[in-house]
């Protein structure tokens, strides 16, 4: 094929909304209920802590991406600073992260559609996959447009919640759960009603809420002006974290005492119900549906690009490196979609355990990817001080902050050992890395012998 390069067809508008879509998803709309039950109001500090850590990860990624024009993904960076093993393991792990996340989200689509239509869950899930596949096969610009509108729905919902919450606070509105007041943040057992252990155990779900924040790096190869768009998108992450996560959670907890929120119900649905919006459940169900579709869309985009780059680096079959006439890696996209659909079927067979297992494994694997970014940046500072000095987008407080965030990630993994829900997935995930290292060694030996 003549076209061997991904097309830079994402505008700044697309990149900014992809960045928002990557940091607002199912973890916030659904997972926040479970996290609040664990941590109480201290969940605010959990979102702040992890959000700040990931901002430094993104600044490190941004400086690395812009240090060399040829970088198209995280795997390219890992190859340069850690070697081919890191590129192979990180590339396939990042693909696996998004496959697992997309599995959970496409199953969720079927569940949410069942709210309105009594049909088997696999039908809307399959329809969703086919539609998203069709759009992604056409042009990268259509992916950008889909994410733009998906993200816009999320943003409008959170803006509406915050606006309504502020009005209720000002007028002193009374709900069935009591008055809307900021004192709800500390009156029911303080900020840490379940102690430090509750706060620490909530960190896994908070990590999952942020997965995809690095998607801006995967889309870097297809931006029209990366030197301008990437820094702009990354620098706005702190404001998005403060507003869309911390701000939304504060409003939720002012309207609802934290004990009123349950792990099985979206806090957003409950809040809109309390304030008297008659179609609250339907509205939020639609938002969560689009959020799940958005996450699945992002998963299909990122997994196909990762397979494309692995193929170009001779770490995956050459066929996966082919582009169609629209500069889209169609073979890689089809393979990823098939794997997601098979995963959805398997998840349906164990519905009670599947979602928790795949989301925990996804969070653990994302910690690996984020950790690799930080390690590569440390080596970049050490090996290429000339590039760092010339950089117009230097990551702040490095390398000290890189080490601090790596320690935080390691601590979160240790904490997962103490939770019954996360322990099985944590103990199972190393098997994935054992398989990858084994396959890598076999490929290396085969390459040397030939």
C-alpha positions in Angstrom: 0.0 0.0 0.0 1.2 3.5 -0.8 -0.1 5.1 2.4 2.1 4.0 5.2 1.7 6.9 7.6 -1.2 7.7 10.0 -3.0 10.8 8.8 -2.7 13.9 11.0 -6.4 14.8 10.8 -7.3 15.7 14.4 -7.9 19.4 15.0 -7.2 21.2 18.3 -11.0 21.0 19.0 -10.8 17.2 18.6 -7.6 16.9 20.8 -9.1 19.0 23.6 -12.3 16.9 23.7 -10.4 13.6 23.5 -8.4 14.8 26.5 -11.7 15.4 28.4 -13.2 12.2 27.2 -10.2 10.3 28.4 -10.6 11.7 31.9 -14.4 11.5 32.4 -16.0 8.1 32.1 -17.7 5.1 33.7 -15.3 5.3 36.7 -16.8 8.7 37.7 -20.4 8.2 36.7 -20.7 4.7 38.3 -17.6 3.9 40.2 -17.7 7.0 42.4 -20.6 5.5 44.4 -18.4 2.5 45.4 -15.4 4.8 46.1 -17.5 7.1 48.3 -18.8 4.2 50.3 -15.2 3.2 51.0 -13.7 6.6 51.8 -16.6 8.9 52.6 -15.8 12.6 52.0 -12.1 11.8 52.0 -12.7 10.6 48.4 -12.2 14.2 47.4 -8.5 13.9 48.6 -8.2 10.6 46.8 -9.2 12.2 43.5 -6.9 15.1 44.1 -3.9 12.9 45.0 -4.2 10.6 42.0 -5.1 13.5 39.7 -2.0 15.5 40.7 0.2 12.4 40.2 -1.2 11.8 36.8 -0.7 15.4 35.8 3.0 14.9 36.4 2.9 11.7 34.4 1.3 13.6 31.5 3.8 16.4 31.7 6.6 13.8 31.5 4.8 12.2 28.5 4.3 15.5 26.8 8.0 16.5 27.1 9.0 13.1 25.8 6.6 13.1 22.8 7.8 16.6 21.7 11.5 15.8 22.1 11.5 13.8 18.9 9.4 14.3 15.8 9.3 10.5 15.0 7.5 9.5 18.2 4.0 8.2 17.5 3.2 6.4 20.8 4.4 5.4 24.2 6.0 2.3 22.7 8.4 4.3 20.6 9.6 6.1 23.7 10.0 2.8 25.6 12.1 1.4 22.7 14.5 4.4 22.8 15.1 4.5 26.5 14.6 1.0 27.8 15.0 -1.3 24.8 13.0 -3.5 22.6 11.7 -5.6 25.5 10.0 -2.6 27.1 8.5 -1.6 23.8 7.1 -5.1 23.3 5.8 -5.6 26.8 4.4 -2.1 27.2 2.8 -2.0 23.7 1.0 -5.3 24.2 0.1 -4.4 27.8 -1.3 -1.0 26.7 -3.4 -2.9 24.1 -4.5 -5.3 26.8 -5.5 -2.4 29.1 -7.9 -1.0 26.5 -9.2 -4.3 25.4 -10.2 -5.1 29.0 -11.7 -1.6 29.4 -13.6 -1.9 26.1 -14.9 -5.3 27.1 -16.5 -3.9 30.3 -17.9 -0.8 28.5 -19.5 -2.7 25.6 -21.2 -5.0 28.1 -22.4 -1.9 30.0 -23.9 -0.6 26.8 -26.1 -3.7 26.6 -27.1 -3.3 30.3 -28.0 0.4 29.8 -30.1 -0.2 26.7 -32.1 -2.8 28.7 -33.3 0.1 30.8 -35.6 1.1 27.9 -35.9 -2.1 25.8 -36.3 -5.7 27.0 -33.9 -7.3 24.6 -30.9 -9.6 25.1 -27.8 -7.7 26.2 -25.6 -9.0 23.5 -27.7 -7.4 20.7 -27.2 -3.7 21.6 -23.6 -4.5 22.6 -22.9 -6.0 19.1 -24.7 -3.2 17.4 -22.6 -0.7 19.3 -19.4 -2.4 18.2 -20.4 -2.6 14.6 -21.4 1.1 14.5 -18.2 2.2 16.2 -16.2 0.0 13.9 -17.8 1.5 10.8 -17.0 5.0 11.9 -13.5 4.2 12.9 -12.8 2.5 9.5 -13.7 5.6 7.6 -11.4 8.4 8.9 -9.7 9.4 12.0 -11.7 12.7 11.8 -14.9 10.8 12.4 -13.3 9.3 15.6 -12.6 12.9 16.6 -16.1 14.0 15.9 -17.7 11.1 17.8 -15.5 11.8 20.9 -16.3 15.5 20.6 -20.0 14.9 20.9 -19.7 12.1 23.5 -17.5 14.3 25.7 -19.9 17.2 25.2 -22.7 15.2 26.7 -20.6 14.3 29.7 -19.5 17.9 30.2 -23.0 19.3 30.0 -24.2 16.7 32.6 -21.5 17.6 35.1 -22.0 21.4 34.5 -25.7 20.9 35.1 -25.1 19.0 38.3 -22.6 21.7 39.6 -24.9 24.6 38.6 -27.9 23.0 40.2 -25.9 22.1 43.3 -24.7 25.7 43.8 -28.3 27.0 43.4 -29.5 24.5 46.0 -26.7 25.5 48.4 -27.6 29.2 48.0 -31.3 28.8 48.6 -30.9 26.1 51.4 -33.0 23.5 49.6 -34.3 20.5 51.5 -34.3 17.0 50.0 -35.6 13.7 51.4 -32.1 13.2 52.7 -32.0 16.5 54.6 -30.8 20.0 53.9 -28.3 20.8 51.1 -25.3 22.2 53.0 -21.5 22.1 52.9 -21.6 20.8 56.5 -22.6 17.4 54.9 -19.0 17.1 54.1 -17.9 16.7 57.7 -20.9 16.3 59.9 -21.4 12.5 59.4 -18.2 11.1 60.9 -15.8 13.7 59.6 -13.8 13.6 56.3 -12.4 10.1 57.2 -15.5 8.3 58.6 -14.0 4.9 57.7 -10.5 5.8 58.8 -7.4 5.8 56.7 -8.0 2.3 55.6 -11.2 3.4 53.8 -9.4 6.2 52.1 -6.6 3.8 50.9 -9.0 1.1 49.7 -10.8 3.7 47.5 -7.6 4.5 45.5 -8.0 1.5 43.2 -11.4 2.7 41.9 -10.0 6.3 41.7 -7.2 4.9 39.5 -9.7 3.2 37.3 -11.7 6.5 37.0 -8.6 8.1 35.5 -7.6 5.4 33.0 -7.3 6.8 29.5 -5.8 10.2 30.6 -2.8 9.3 28.5 -4.9 8.8 25.4 -3.7 12.3 24.3 -0.3 10.6 23.8 -1.7 7.9 21.6 -3.5 10.5 19.4 -0.3 12.6 19.2 0.6 11.0 15.9 -2.6 12.2 14.3 -2.8 15.8 15.4 -2.4 18.6 12.9 -0.1 20.6 15.1 1.4 18.5 18.0 3.8 21.2 19.2 0.9 23.4 20.0 -2.0 21.0 20.7 -0.3 18.6 23.0 0.9 21.1 25.6 -2.4 22.9 25.4 -4.4 19.7 26.2 -2.0 18.5 28.9 -1.8 21.9 30.7 -5.6 21.9 31.0 -5.8 18.6 32.8 -5.5 20.1 36.4 -8.4 22.4 35.8 -10.5 19.5 34.4 -9.6 17.4 37.5 -10.5 20.2 39.9 -13.7 20.9 38.1 -15.1 17.7 36.7 -13.9 15.3 39.4 -13.3 17.2 42.6 -16.0 19.8 41.9 -18.7 17.3 41.0 -17.9 15.1 44.0 -18.1 18.0 46.4 -21.5 19.0 45.0 -22.7 15.4 45.2 -21.7 15.2 48.9 -23.2 18.5 49.7 -26.6 17.4 48.4 -26.3 13.8 49.7 -24.8 12.8 53.0 -22.2 10.2 52.0 -24.0 7.4 53.7 -27.0 7.8 51.4 -24.9 6.9 48.3 -24.5 3.2 47.5 -22.0 1.2 45.4 -24.9 -0.2 43.3 -26.4 3.1 42.2 -25.0 6.0 40.3 -24.6 9.0 42.6 -25.6 11.2 39.7 -28.9 9.3 39.2 -29.7 9.6 42.9 -28.8 13.3 43.1 -31.0 14.3 40.2 -33.8 12.2 41.7 -33.4 14.0 45.1 -33.7 17.4 43.5 -36.9 16.6 41.9 -36.0 16.0 38.2 -38.8 13.5 37.2 -36.9 11.9 34.3 -33.6 11.9 36.2 -32.9 8.1 35.9 -33.6 8.2 32.1 -31.4 11.2 31.6 -28.5 9.9 33.5 -28.9 6.4 32.0 -28.5 8.0 28.6 -25.4 9.9 29.7 -23.9 6.7 31.2 -24.8 4.9 27.9 -22.9 7.5 25.8 -20.1 7.5 28.3 -19.7 3.7 27.9 -19.9 4.0 24.1 -17.3 6.8 24.3 -14.9 4.6 26.3 -15.4 1.7 23.9 -14.8 4.1 21.0 -11.6 5.3 22.6 -10.6 1.7 23.3 -11.1 0.7 19.6 -9.0 3.7 18.5 -6.1 3.2 20.9 -5.9 -0.6 20.5 -5.8 -0.3 16.7 -3.0 2.3 16.8 -1.0 0.3 19.4 -1.2 -2.8 17.1 -0.2 -0.7 14.1 2.9 0.6 15.9 3.8 -2.8 17.2 3.6 -4.1 13.7 5.7 -1.3 12.3 8.3 -2.1 15.0 8.2 -5.8 13.9 6.6 -6.8 17.3 3.3 -7.9 15.8 2.3 -9.5 12.4 3.1 -7.3 9.4 -0.5 -7.4 8.3 -1.5 -5.3 11.3 0.6 -2.5 10.0 -1.4 -2.0 6.8 -3.5 1.1 6.3 -6.6 1.5 4.2 -7.2 4.3 1.7 -8.4 6.5 4.6 -5.0 6.1 6.4 -6.7 4.0 9.1 -5.1 0.7 10.3 -8.1 -1.4 9.3 -6.6 -4.8 10.0 -5.5 -3.8 13.5 -8.9 -2.3 14.1 -10.8 -5.4 13.0 -8.6 -7.7 15.2 -9.1 -5.5 18.3 -12.9 -5.4 17.6 -13.1 -9.2 17.3 -11.2 -9.7 20.6 -13.5 -7.2 22.4 -16.6 -9.0 21.2 -15.2 -12.4 22.3 -14.4 -10.8 25.7 -17.9 -9.5 26.0 -19.2 -13.0 25.5 -16.9 -14.4 28.2 -17.8 -11.6 30.5 -21.5 -12.4 30.0 -20.8 -16.0 31.2 -19.6 -14.7 34.6 -21.5 -11.4 34.9 -21.1 -11.1 38.7 -17.3 -11.3 38.7 -16.3 -10.2 35.2 -16.7 -6.4 35.4 -14.7 -6.2 38.7 -12.0 -8.5 37.5 -11.4 -6.8 34.1 -11.5 -3.2 35.5 -9.0 -4.1 38.3 -6.7 -5.8 35.8 -7.1 -2.8 33.5 -6.1 -0.4 36.4 -3.1 -2.5 37.3 -1.9 -2.6 33.7 -2.4 1.1 33.3 -0.1 1.6 36.4 2.6 -0.3 34.4 2.2 2.0 31.4 2.2 5.2 33.5 5.2 3.8 35.4 7.1 3.2 32.1 6.5 6.8 31.1 8.1 8.1 34.3 11.1 5.7 34.1 11.7 6.7 30.5 11.6 10.4 31.5 14.1 9.8 34.2 16.4 8.1 31.7 15.7 10.9 29.2 16.9 13.5 31.7 20.0 11.4 32.4 21.0 10.4 28.9 19.8 13.4 26.9 20.2 16.6 29.0 20.7 18.5 25.8 17.1 17.7 24.6 15.8 18.6 28.1 17.5 22.0 28.0 16.1 22.8 24.5 12.6 21.6 25.4 9.8 24.2 25.4 7.7 22.0 27.5 9.8 20.8 30.4 8.1 18.6 33.0 8.3 20.4 36.4 10.0 19.1 39.6 11.7 16.3 37.8 13.3 13.8 38.5 12.2 13.9 42.1 8.5 14.0 41.4 8.9 11.0 39.0 10.3 8.9 41.9 7.5 10.1 44.3 4.7 9.1 41.8 6.4 5.7 41.2 6.3 5.1 45.0 2.6 6.1 45.1 1.8 3.6 42.3 3.7 0.9 44.1 1.9 1.7 47.4 -1.5 1.4 45.6 -0.6 -2.0 44.3 0.3 -3.2 47.8 -3.0 -1.8 49.1 -4.9 -3.9 46.5 -3.6 -7.0 48.3 -5.6 -6.1 51.3 -9.0 -5.8 49.5 -10.9 -9.0 48.8 -12.3 -7.6 45.5 -9.0 -6.6 44.1 -6.7 -9.3 45.4 -7.6 -12.1 42.9 -7.0 -9.7 39.9 -3.7 -8.4 41.4 -2.4 -12.0 41.9 -3.6 -13.0 38.4 -2.2 -10.1 36.4 1.5 -11.1 36.7 0.6 -14.1 34.5 0.1 -11.7 31.6 3.6 -10.3 32.0 5.1 -13.7 32.4 3.5 -14.7 29.1 4.7 -11.5 27.4 8.3 -11.9 28.5 8.3 -15.6 27.5 7.0 -14.7 24.0 9.6 -11.9 23.7 12.4 -14.3 24.6 11.1 -16.9 22.1 10.9 -14.2 19.3 14.5 -13.0 20.2 15.9 -16.5 19.9 14.1 -17.2 16.7 15.4 -13.9 15.3 19.0 -14.7 16.3 18.8 -18.3 14.9 17.5 -17.0 11.5 
